[in-house]
Amino acid sequence: MMETLYLSTFVANNKSAKKRIQIAERNRLINKSYKSTVRTLTKKTLESCEKYKKNPNEDNKNLVKTSLNKAFSLIDKAVKKNVLHKNNGANKKSKINNFVKNYTY
């Protein structure tokens, strides 16, 4: 419902303006997906750290490493595609890394 409202609020006067509206809407949805996935992977990493703290074994340590790698990889991709600013991406990675360091070592 929200997507249709977003498109209908603008009235384009020519073909190129209509196309720019469509492209902006497409990019907005892609960016929204990236940001949402970054938040999800961050939460999963933090949860796996909590799990490791409660039960420190090799399986949980591997779970922390893999979730950390996935989160970092997606943040780097989002920065590369200009979904996130490079400083914002670095701050997110630093926040996650500090949390992992405090919980796992």
N, C-alpha and C positions, 0 to 999 in steps of 0.2 A: 504494500500500500504506500509506504513511504517513498519508494522509488518512482512511482507514477506521479506522486505529488511534486516531486523534485523537478521532473521534466516539464510538467504542465505549467509551472509558474513563469517560464520564460517564453517570450514570443519572438521568434527569429524572423528577421526581415528578408534574408536571402539564404541561398543554398549553403554557403560556407558557414554561416552562423548556425544553421541547423545542425550541420555536421559537427561543428565544435561543441555544441551542446551534447550531442550523442557521445562524442569522444570523452568529454569531461565526465559524463555520467558513468561510462565504462571504466574509466580510470579511478573514479571515486569508489566504485564497488571493488575493484581489484585492491586498492589501497586499504580499504576497510577489511578485506579478507586477510591481507598480510598482517595488519596491526592486531587483529583478533588472534591470529595464529601465534604471533610473538607473545602475546599475553598468556595464551594457553600453555605454550611450551615453557614459559617462565614459571608458571604455577606448577607444572609437572616436575620441573627441576627442583623447585623448593620442596615439593612433597617427597621426592625421592631422597633429598637430603635429610628430611625429618625421619623417613623410614630407615635410612642408614644410621642415624644417630640412635634410634631405638634398638636396632639390631645390626651392629656392624659386622658384616661378613662380606665375602668376595662378590657374591651375586649383587648385593645392594650397592657395592662400590662401583661395579660395572654399570649398573642402572644409572647411577649418578653421572658417570662419565659419558654414557651415550646420550642422556637427556641434555647434558651440558653442551655436547657437540652439536646436537640438533638445534638447540636454541641459538647458539653462536652462529651457526651456519645460516639460519633463517634471518637473523638480525643483519648479518653481513649482506645477504641478498637484498633485503629491504633497503639497506643503505645504498647499495649499488644501483637499485632501480629508483632511487630518490623518493621512496615512500617515507623513509625516516632520514632526518638530517644526520650527518656523520657523527656529530657530537652527541646527539640523542642516542644513537646506536652504541657509541662508546660508553655512555653513562649506563645504559641498560646492561651491557656486558659486564661492566665493572661491578654493578650492584649484585648481579647474579654470582659473579666470581667471588666477591667478598663473602656472600652468604654461604657458598659452597666451602670456601676455605675455613670459615668459622665452625661449620658443622662437621666436616669430614676429617680435619687434621688436628 
